[in-house]
Amino acid sequence: MRRHRRLVIGLAYAVCCAIVIGPATHVSTAWADAAPPQQPPGASVRPGQAVTWVQMVAEEVLLTLTETMTDNLEFAGLPAAPLAHVDATFWMRNQGPAEESFDVWFPLGIGSGYGKDNRVADFRAWVDGAPVVAGEAQTEDPHGRPIPWATWPARFEPGKDVVLRVTYATAGTGWGPYYTLEYLLETGAGWWGPIRQGTITFRLPYAVNPTNVVLGQDWYPKQVETWDPPNPGWFTVDGTDVVWRFQDLEPMRADNLLLTVLAPPIWTAIVDARQTAALAPAALGAQLNLARTLVRALSLRHGVEPVGDHGALVTESEGAYRRALALDPQNAELHIEYVQFLADASFQIWPIRAGLEPALERARALAPNDPRLYEIGQIVADMQQRAAAITQLVTATPPVADASTPTPIATPPAADLTTPAPVTPASATAPSATVTPIPPASPTAPRPDAASTGDDAGLDAPAASPSAAPLASPADRTGSGGRICPGTLAAAVLPMMSLLWLSRIRRD
């Protein structure tokens, strides 16, 4: 774990340097790490390269998350990820004047990004309730990497519904403790017309709440930011289900479904630990187990990353640690563990988490020569220096003059009558600049007529579907009135980040 943390810290430092020193670009929210191996997404069926009059009149998908964590090589081995079973049914209708026969295609895998193609497991297909033996074909993604597809023949008579069904197993993508499940609607764009109606359900083995599933920002009113909310945002929560329903949808890349979940075994362990701690409030083991279990639900690669209900989890784990310390106040190892937790939660965070410095002093009083506390003390000192540097930069920035306040006129010295005093023109006070706010993008922007090509997903779109126009990046906002120069900030902060990184490596 410490070796992995050392690698992560190094990668994060490299990324920070690249962002600050490199050219200014728009950067979307992402992990400051190497990406985890990409698992194969769920997807709609498509008509291969055929141009067709067949329409998908209905689509029903049930993705059932299990508590099984798979490290099968069929799912790339690392890291272990939660297994999900998918059962998808498609009602197809030929809206044209003539019968059509062609192969139906379904994507079986995707490149993991680590030199291996991850594939779905246990794939099966049916046509009108009869099982079919699927063949396999390959296409290439925009980078020339092979994409495997299952193919099987189907015949569509005019005006007659044909029912296609597929089942398979896939897994979530992520380093843990959070994993993202994906379902691609855009592969259904090759059929004639829109998808008339559809219901996509992601089902968990327990009731959905903002802790075991990452929900939208509205579910976390006390948090400034939440990474990886569900996509699209028009979902509903119903007991154990997160559900998307739609009508007359021309699927695009933006319609692909994403849901990030806490690893089911961790959530189950939290439920059990909470119950045990509530029943035994005076039991040291129960309180300590609760604290440690809650920490497992935090993404602590670079401090507490804003994923899911992270703020409430940190607060709850701190409370459990304090109850454990009250039951055994002379336990030096427990004090050190608590200080380590607070330090990890504060890493690269400014200001330093409240309680860290007093907890460090109490631990030092019990174990004055412990090298772990020395290393943590060095990290705290580095963070304090960084905070002081940032504070100095902020407070050193001169305020913009207020045009409404007249400049006081100093009393001039007595003039020398032999030497005429130079005439100095009065300097006008510049009015404060008025910043015109940039209006936010409309959440109901018009949808292009054609579907996306699916380049982001690494899947070819049917020949009949032209590319969707790329989204314009936000305009760069320039200007220096009263703002800190990025180069100055980088020059002050990066050396201290180097010290912080090196001290973490020494400790690990």
SEMI-938794 format. One record per residue (C-alpha): residue in three letters; y, x, z. Coordinates in steps of 0.02 Angstrom, whole numbers, plus 32768, in hexadecimal, padded with zeros to 4 digits. Layout:
BEGIN
AlaYXZ/...
***
This chain:
BEGIN
Met800080008000/Arg8079808C802C/Arg804E80E77F8B/His807480487F2B/Arg811880337F8B/Arg814A80E57F5F/Leu812E80C27EA7/Val818E801F7EB2/Ile822380727F08/Gly822880F77E81/Leu822380757DF7/Ala82AC80107E4B/Tyr831A80AA7E5A/Ala830080D37DA2/Val832A80227D71/Cys83C980247DDC/Cys840180C77D8A/Ala83E080827CDC/Ile84437FE37D01/Val84D9803D7D4D/Ile84E180D57CDA/Gly84A980867C37/Pro850F80137BC7/Ala85477F6D7C0E/Thr84CF7EE47BDC/His84A37E367C16/Val840D7E457C8B/Ser83A87DAC7CBB/Thr83527D9A7D63/Ala82AF7DFB7D63/Trp82417E637DD5/Ala82847F147DEA/Asp81D47F547DCA/Ala815B7F717D3E/Ala81227EC57D08/Pro80797E8A7D48/Pro7FEA7E747CCC/Gln800A7DD87C65/Gln7F847D547C7C/Pro7F597CDD7BED/Pro7FC17C3D7BF5/Gly7F867B8D7BDB/Ala7FBB7B457B34/Ser7FBA7AB17ABE/Val7F487AB17A26/Arg7F957AD0797B/Pro7F647AAF78C6/Gly7F507B657895/Gln7FB97B8D77FC/Ala7FA47AE077B1/Val80377A717783/Thr7FFF79C877BF/Trp8029791077D4/Val7FC3790C7876/Gln802C78E6790F/Met8008790779C7/Val802978597A0C/Ala7FFA78847AC0/Glu7FD0791D7B2A/Glu7F89791E7BDA/Val7F6B79C17C36/Leu7F2A79E07CE5/Leu7F377A937D26/Thr7EDB7A9F7DCC/Leu7F037B367E39/Thr7E747B737EA5/Glu7E707BDD7F42/Thr7E037C5D7EE8/Met7E557D047EC5/Thr7E067D537E2D/Asp7DFC7E0E7E0A/Asn7D7F7DF67D7E/Leu7D997E717CEE/Glu7DA97DDB7C7D/Phe7E507DC37CD4/Ala7E847E7C7CCB/Gly7E457EAD7D77/Leu7EEC7ED77DC6/Pro7F347E827E22/Ala7EC67DF87E66/Ala7F137D517E35/Pro7EF47C997E5E/Leu7E7A7C447DE8/Ala7EAB7BA17D91/His7E437B257D2C/Val7E937ACB7C9A/Asp7E5A7A267C4D/Ala7EC679F07BB8/Thr7EB179577B47/Phe7F1379377AA6/Trp7F1978937A46/Met7F3878B7798D/Arg7F65783A7904/Asn7F7178577849/Gln801578077814/Gly7FFD7834775D/Pro7FAC77D976C9/Ala7F12784976B5/Glu7E867891771E/Glu7EA07942775D/Ser7E1E79C27794/Phe7E487A6C77DD/Asp7E267ADE7871/Val7E7B7ABE7918/Trp7EB67B5D796F/Phe7EC77B887A28/Pro7F067C2F7A70/Leu7E7F7C877AD4/Gly7EE27D1A7B19/Ile7F7B7D847B22/Gly7F9F7E3E7B36/Ser7FAA7E6E7BED/Gly802E7EF47BCB/Tyr7FB47F777C10/Gly7F497F957B76/Lys7ED27F057B93/Asp7ECA7E557B4B/Asn7EB87DD47BD3/Arg7E547D3D7B9D/Val7E327C917BE3/Ala7D847C777C2A/Asp7D027BEE7C0E/Phe7D597BA47B76/Arg7D0E7B017B33/Ala7D487A837AB0/Trp7D1F79D07A7E/Val7D4D795E79EC/Asp7D4278A37A12/Gly7CD578CA7AA9/Ala7C5879357A49/Pro7C4F79EE7A78/Val7C737A6A79EC/Val7C487B2179D5/Ala7CEA7B7F79C0/Gly7CFD7C177954/Glu7D7F7CA0796D/Ala7E0F7CDF7903/Gln7E9C7D5A791E/Thr7F547D6178F8/Glu7FD67DE2792A/Asp806B7DCE799C/Pro81177E0E7965/His80E87EBB79A7/Gly80487EC77941/Arg7FD37EA779D4/Pro7F3C7E3879B1/Ile7F367D8879FA/Pro7E897D357A01/Trp7E797C7B79D8/Ala7DEC7BFE79E8/Thr7DD97B95794A/Trp7D707AFC7922/Pro7D707A7C7895/Ala7DB579CC78A4/Arg7DCA793B782A/Phe7E5C78C27834/Glu7E55781C77D8/Pro7EF977BF77B6/Gly7F3277547848/Lys7E9C777F78B5/Asp7EAA77D6795E/Val7E447872797B/Val7E3278B37A2E/Leu7E2E79707A47/Arg7E0279B97AF1/Val7DFA7A6A7B34/Thr7DCE7AB37BDF/Tyr7DDB7B667C1B/Ala7E097BD57CAF/Thr7EA07C467CBD/Ala7F007C9E7D48/Gly7FB17CB57D88/Thr801C7D4C7D5C/Gly806D7DB67DE4/Trp805F7E457E5E/Gly80537DCE7EF1/Pro806D7D797F64/Tyr80B77D077EDC/Tyr80677CE07E35/Thr80A87C837D9D/Leu80407C047D3D/Glu80727BE07C8A/Tyr80507B587C0B/Leu80907B697B58/Leu80CA7AC77B09/Glu81157B217A73/Thr806A7B3E7A23/Gly80677A827A02/Ala81017A8F7992/Gly809E7A9F78F0/Trp806579EA78F0/Trp80C679657891/Gly815A791B78EF/Pro8178792479AB/Ile80F679157A34/Arg8108785C7A57/Gln80E178687B11/Gly809578E37B8A/Thr806B79037C40/Ile804D79B37C81/Thr800F79BE7D35/Phe7FFD7A5B7D9E/Arg7F907A2C7E33/Leu7F837A937ED3/Pro7EF77A8A7F54/Tyr7F757A4B7FD6/Ala801A79EC7FDE/Val80A97A417F82/Asn813D7A7D7FE9/Pro81CB7AFB7FD0/Thr81687B848026/Asn80C37B817FC6/Val81187B5E7F1E/Val81BB7BA77EDE/Leu82257B0D7EB9/Gly82D77AFB7E78/Gln83737B3C7ECD/Asp83997A8D7F11/Trp82FF7A9C7F80/Tyr834A7B347FDA/Pro83FB7B00800D/Lys840F7B918088/Gln83E47C178008/Val845F7C627F8D/Glu83DD7C897F09/Thr83287C5E7EE2/Trp82C77CBA7E5D/Asp82477C6C7DE7/Pro82697BB17DF7/Pro81F97B3C7D92/Asn821B7B2C7CD9/Pro824F7AB37C92/Gly82B57A6E7D21/Trp828679B77D03/Phe81EB79B97D70/Thr81B979457DFD/Val815479687E9B/Asp80CE78EA7ECA/Gly805D791D7F5B/Thr7FF179AC7F1D/Asp803A79A47E6D/Val80CD79EC7E0F/Val80E0797E7D75/Trp814079867CD1/Arg814A78E77C67/Phe819E78DA7BBE/Gln81AF786E7B23/Asp81D778997A6C/Leu81DE79537A8D/Glu81F079D57A04/Pro81AC7A647A6D/Met820E7B067A70/Arg81FF7BA97ACD/Ala82737B667B54/Asp81F87AD77B75/Asn81687B497BA8/Leu81347B227C5A/Leu813E7BA17CE7/Leu81117B867D9D/Thr81107C107E21/Val80A07BF77EB8/Leu80797C547F58/Ala7FC67C977F55/Pro7F5D7C067F99/Pro7EFB7C708018/Ile7FA07CA98066/Trp7FE17BF78077/Thr7F3D7BBE80C4/Ala7F467C4F813F/Ile7FFA7C1F816E/Val7FC67B6B8192/Asp7F377BA78202/Ala7FA47C29825B/Arg802C7BAA827F/Gln7FB07B3182CC/Thr7F617BB88338/Ala800A7BFB8373/Ala80477B4B839F/Leu7FAA7B2A8405/Ala7FB37BD2845F/Pro806B7BFF8478/Ala80407C7B8503/Ala7FBA7CD6849E/Leu7FF77D7E845E/Gly7F747D8383D3/Ala7FA47CD88391/Gln805E7D018387/Leu80417DAB833A/Asn7FC87D6382BA/Leu804A7CE18288/Ala80D07D668270/Arg805F7DD48206/Thr80217D42819E/Leu80D27D098177/Val81017DB98141/Arg80747DB180C1/Ala80D37D23806C/Leu816F7D8F8052/Ser81917DF67FB7/Leu81CC7E96800D/Arg81D17F117F7D/His828E7F2D7F89/Gly82BE7ED58027/Val829B7E1C8030/Glu82A17DE27F7C/Pro82E67D327F61/Val82447CDD7F32/Gly821B7C327F78/Asp82447C07802C/His825F7CBD805C/Gly82ED7C9F80D7/Ala828B7C248142/Leu81F17C93813D/Val82527D2B817C/Thr82A07CC68208/Glu81F97C7D823C/Ser81A27D26823A/Glu822D7D7482A3/Gly82187CEA8322/Ala815C7D07832C/Tyr81777DC28344/Arg81F47DA383D0/Arg817D7D2D842A/Ala80F47DB2841D/Leu816B7E378462/Ala819B7DC584F3/Leu80E17DB6851F/Asp80C77E748517/Pro81727EC98529/Gln812C7F77854D/Asn80BF7F7F84B1/Ala810B80108450/Glu80A17FF283B4/Leu80D97F3E83AD/His818F7F7183BB/Ile81767FEF832E/Glu81237F6C82C0/Tyr81B57EF582DE/Val82347F7C82B4/Gln81D37FA68216/Phe81D87EEF81E1/Leu82947EE581FD/Ala82AE7F88819D/Asp82457F4B810A/Ala82A67EA7810A/Ser834A7F088109/Phe831E7F888084/Gln83AA7F8E8001/Ile83FD7EFA8058/Trp84B07EFF8096/Pro84DB7EDD8120/Ile84467F1C8184/Arg83DB7E9081C9/Ala84187E568273/Gly83AA7E948300/Leu83697F3182A9/Glu83D27FB18307/Pro83B67F6783B6/Ala82FC7F588391/Leu82F9800D8358/Glu834A804783FA/Arg82CD7FE58464/Ala823C80308404/Arg828380E08418/Ala828E80C584D3/Leu81D280A384D6/Ala819E81258454/Pro822B81A78447/Asn81C5822583E3/Asp817181B08367/Pro818E81F482B6/Arg818D8144826C/Leu8226811682D1/Tyr827B81B6829A/Glu8260818981E4/Ile829D80D78200/Gly8336811D8258/Gln835B818881C0/Ile834E80EF8150/Val83C3808D81C1/Ala8440811D81BE/Asp843781228100/Met8455806780F6/Gln84E98077816E/Gln853680FE8101/Arg851F80958066/Ala856B7FFD80BC/Ala85FF806780F7/Ala861B80AA8046/Ile86197FFC7FFB/Thr868E7FBC8083/Gln8705804B8062/Leu870780287FA8/Val87287F707FC5/Thr87B27F898046/Ala880380177FE1/Thr88227FA47F4C/Pro88DD7F7B7F4C/Pro89047EC27F52/Val89587E6D7EC0/Ala8A107E537EE2/Asp8A447DA07F09/Ala8AD27D6E7E94/Ser8B0D7CE97F0E/Thr8B3B7D6A7F94/Pro8BDF7DC37F6D/Thr8BDD7E807F79/Pro8C4A7EB7800E/Ile8CE67F197FDD/Ala8CF57FBD803B/Thr8DA17FF18079/Pro8DDB807F8007/Pro8E1E81208053/Ala8ED881428053/Ala8F0D81727FA4/Asp8F4E821F7F7E/Leu8FFD81FE7F38/Thr8FFD82A17ED9/Thr8F5B827E7E7C/Pro8F4381D57E2A/Ala8EA781807E66/Pro8E29815F7DD9/Val8E1880AB7DA8/Thr8D64806F7DBE/Pro8D377FCD7D67/Ala8CEA7F4B7DD7/Ser8C2E7F407DBD/Ala8BEC7E907DA9/Thr8B537E617E0C/Ala8AC57E3B7D95/Pro8A807D8C7DAB/Ser89CA7D817DE2/Ala89527D687D54/Thr89077CBD7D38/Val884D7CC57D18/Thr880B7C3E7CA6/Pro875C7C0E7CE3/Ile86D07C157C65/Pro86807B687C5E/Pro85C57B657C83/Ala854D7B457BF6/Ser85237A8E7BDD/Pro84787A627C26/Thr845F79E77B98/Ala84807A577B03/Pro84417A0B7A5F/Arg83907A3E7A31/Pro83737A937988/Asp83137A2C790A/Ala82887AAB78F7/Ala82157AF6797B/Ser82117BA979B4/Thr81A37C2D7965/Gly815F7C5D7A0F/Asp818A7D157A04/Asp81A47D217ABF/Ala80F77CDE7ADF/Gly80A97D557A61/Leu80617CC679FA/Asp80807CA07942/Ala80CA7BF6791E/Pro80867B91788A/Ala80D17BBB77E2/Ala81267B1277DB/Ser818F7B367878/Pro822B7B9F7858/Ser82727C0E78E0/Ala82E47BC67963/Ala83907C137970/Pro83997C9779FA/Leu83FE7C6D7A93/Ala84A87CC07A99/Ser84C07D387B29/Pro85527D167B9F/Ala85F67D657B6C/Asp86237E057BC6/Arg86AE7DEB7C44/Thr87287E7C7C45/Gly87C57EA77CA3/Ser87F17F167D34/Gly88727EB67D99/Gly88447ED27E50/Arg878D7EFC7E27/Ile87237F927E54/Cys86FB800A7DC6/Pro863D800A7DA8/Gly863E80C67D8E/Thr869380E27E36/Leu8619806E7E8C/Ala858580C67E3A/Ala85C681727E6B/Ala85D1813B7F20/Val853280D77F2E/Leu84B181347EC5/Pro84AD81D47F2E/Met848B816D7FCA/Met8404810D7F6D/Ser83B581B67F47/Leu83B381E37FFF/Leu836B813A802A/Trp82E4814B7FA7/Leu82B481FB7FDF/Ser82AD81C98094/Arg823981378069/Ile81C781AF800A/Arg81C38227809E/Arg8195819A8112/Asp810D8157809D/
***
